[in-house]
Amino acid sequence: MNLLDQTVGRIALSLPGATRIFHAHHIGFCCGGQVTLREAAKRADLDPDMLAAELEALPANETGSHDWQASSNAVLIDHILSRYHDVHREQLPELTRMARRVEQVHGERDACPRGLADLLNAMHQEMESHMQKEEQILFPMLLRGQGSQARGPITVMRHEHDDHGASLARLMILTDNIRPPEDACTTWRALYAGLSEFRNDLMEHIHLENNLLFERAG
């Protein structure tokens, strides 16, 4: 199939290095993973053929990518728990603390991300509830091979993923696409570096669930 007619979620799964390009162009491949590359390019105001060419130019031996399509549900879920659930629980309290500090010290500046700390705190609470539902209800069902019975919980999780995506969009607005001003202090720069890492992690996390784990359940 022509690359432009494949969904961005499928490309992110099957083409090593694709997510790096999607991140660079701000193309959503997790919550928006069901749209074709052609449509995603148009939404991002990019030339579809140029984007396809950039993806096709990726080296065949791109490093740092793992083909999770070949992994069992048990291995994939274990990876999600250790690489994303545990990590988000470490990331969000520290990011909230730094955001609160930046707002307290630099709140009078136009570039200050006022409201970011409250947004991160709300995301922390929402994601903790979400992850607990996965850990206690959905993942055990999938591990027992109850994919057909899990369709209801999966629908709920997909809706909550959309909410997380909306929160990330708000985060990007508040932080000027996570770009600190040139004279930003050390804490401000550390905060934005952490936000960039968190955003990328959350997008990869949602991508693996929406476009692979949940799709397997039927």
C-alpha positions in Angstrom: 0.0 0.0 0.0 1.2 3.5 -0.8 2.6 5.1 2.3 0.3 8.1 2.0 -2.7 5.8 2.2 -1.5 4.0 5.4 -2.6 5.3 8.8 -0.1 7.1 10.9 -0.6 4.7 13.7 0.3 1.7 11.5 3.4 3.6 10.1 4.5 4.4 13.7 4.3 0.7 14.5 6.0 -0.7 11.4 8.5 1.9 10.3 11.5 2.3 12.7 12.2 6.0 13.3 8.8 7.2 12.1 7.8 8.5 15.5 10.8 10.7 15.6 9.7 12.4 12.4 6.1 12.6 13.6 7.3 14.3 16.8 9.4 16.8 14.8 6.4 17.8 12.7 3.9 17.7 15.6 1.8 15.0 14.0 -0.4 13.1 16.4 0.1 9.3 15.9 -1.5 8.2 19.2 -5.0 9.6 19.6 -5.0 10.5 15.9 -3.5 7.3 14.7 -6.4 6.2 12.6 -6.0 9.0 9.9 -4.0 8.4 6.8 -0.6 10.0 6.4 -2.0 12.1 3.5 -4.7 13.5 5.8 -2.3 14.0 8.7 0.1 16.0 6.5 -2.7 18.2 5.3 -3.9 18.9 8.9 -0.3 19.8 9.8 0.0 22.1 6.7 2.7 19.9 5.3 3.3 18.7 1.7 2.2 15.0 1.8 4.8 13.9 -0.8 7.6 15.6 1.1 6.6 14.0 4.4 6.4 10.5 2.7 9.8 11.1 1.2 11.2 11.9 4.6 9.8 8.7 6.0 11.0 6.6 3.1 14.5 8.0 3.5 14.8 6.5 7.0 17.6 4.0 7.1 16.5 0.4 7.2 18.7 -0.2 10.2 17.3 2.7 12.3 18.4 2.1 15.9 16.5 2.7 19.1 13.2 1.1 17.9 11.6 -2.1 18.9 9.0 -4.0 16.9 6.3 -4.5 19.5 4.1 -6.1 17.0 6.1 -9.3 17.4 5.6 -9.3 21.2 2.9 -11.1 23.2 0.3 -9.2 25.2 2.1 -10.2 28.4 5.4 -8.8 27.2 3.8 -5.6 25.8 1.8 -5.0 29.0 4.8 -5.5 31.2 6.7 -3.0 29.0 3.8 -0.4 29.3 3.7 -0.8 33.1 7.5 -0.4 33.7 8.3 2.0 30.9 5.3 4.3 31.1 3.1 3.8 34.1 6.0 3.8 36.6 7.7 6.6 34.8 4.7 8.9 34.6 4.3 8.5 38.3 7.8 9.9 38.8 7.6 12.6 36.1 4.4 14.4 37.0 5.0 15.4 40.6 8.4 16.8 39.8 7.1 18.6 36.7 4.3 20.1 38.8 6.7 21.3 41.5 9.0 23.0 38.9 6.0 24.6 37.1 4.7 26.0 40.4 8.2 27.4 41.1 8.5 29.0 37.7 5.0 30.6 38.0 5.9 31.9 41.5 9.1 33.5 40.4 8.3 34.6 36.9 4.5 35.1 37.0 4.7 38.7 35.8 6.4 37.8 32.6 4.4 37.4 29.4 6.2 34.2 28.5 5.4 32.6 31.9 3.3 29.4 31.5 0.6 30.6 34.0 -1.8 27.7 34.7 0.7 25.0 33.8 1.1 23.7 37.3 -2.6 23.3 37.7 -2.9 21.6 34.4 -0.1 19.1 35.3 -1.7 18.5 38.7 -5.0 17.7 37.0 -3.3 15.5 34.5 -1.6 13.6 37.3 -4.9 12.9 39.0 -6.6 11.9 35.8 -3.8 9.7 34.6 -3.5 8.0 38.0 -7.1 7.0 37.9 -6.8 5.9 34.3 -3.7 3.8 34.9 -5.3 2.1 38.0 -8.3 1.1 35.9 -5.9 -0.4 33.3 -3.8 -2.2 36.0 -6.8 -3.5 38.0 -9.4 -4.2 35.3 -8.4 -4.0 31.7 -4.9 -5.5 31.6 -5.9 -8.6 33.7 -8.8 -9.2 31.3 -6.5 -9.0 28.3 -4.0 -11.3 29.9 -6.8 -13.8 30.5 -7.6 -13.7 26.8 -10.9 -11.9 27.4 -10.5 -9.4 24.6 -14.1 -9.6 23.4 -15.4 -8.9 26.9 -12.9 -6.0 27.2 -14.4 -3.9 24.5 -16.4 -1.7 26.9 -13.4 -0.9 29.1 -11.3 -0.3 26.0 -13.8 2.2 24.7 -13.6 4.1 28.0 -9.8 4.0 27.9 -9.8 5.4 24.3 -12.0 8.3 25.4 -9.7 9.1 28.3 -6.7 8.9 26.0 -8.4 11.6 23.9 -8.7 13.7 27.1 -5.0 13.2 27.7 -4.3 14.3 24.1 -6.4 17.5 24.7 -4.4 18.2 27.8 -1.2 17.9 25.9 -2.5 20.3 23.3 -3.3 22.8 26.1 0.3 22.2 27.5 1.8 23.1 24.1 -0.2 26.3 23.9 0.8 27.4 27.5 4.5 26.7 26.8 4.8 28.1 23.2 5.4 24.5 22.0 7.7 23.8 24.9 10.2 26.5 23.9 11.7 28.5 26.8 12.6 32.1 26.3 16.3 32.8 25.6 16.9 34.2 29.0 15.0 31.5 30.9 16.5 30.4 34.2 17.8 26.9 34.9 14.6 25.7 36.5 12.5 27.0 33.6 14.8 25.2 31.1 14.8 22.0 33.2 11.0 22.1 33.4 10.7 22.4 29.6 13.2 19.6 29.0 11.1 17.4 31.3 7.9 18.4 29.6 9.3 17.5 26.2 10.3 14.1 27.6 6.9 13.6 29.3 5.0 14.5 26.1 7.0 12.2 24.0 6.6 9.4 26.5 2.9 9.9 26.8 2.4 9.9 23.1 4.4 6.7 22.7 2.4 5.1 25.6 -1.0 6.0 24.1 0.2 4.9 20.7 1.1 1.4 21.9 -2.2 0.9 23.6 -4.5 2.5 21.0 -2.8 1.2 17.8 -1.6 -2.2 19.0 -2.8 -3.6 22.3 -6.4 -2.4 22.0 -6.6 -3.3 18.3 -5.6 -6.9 19.1 -8.7 -7.2 21.3 -10.9 -6.8 18.3 
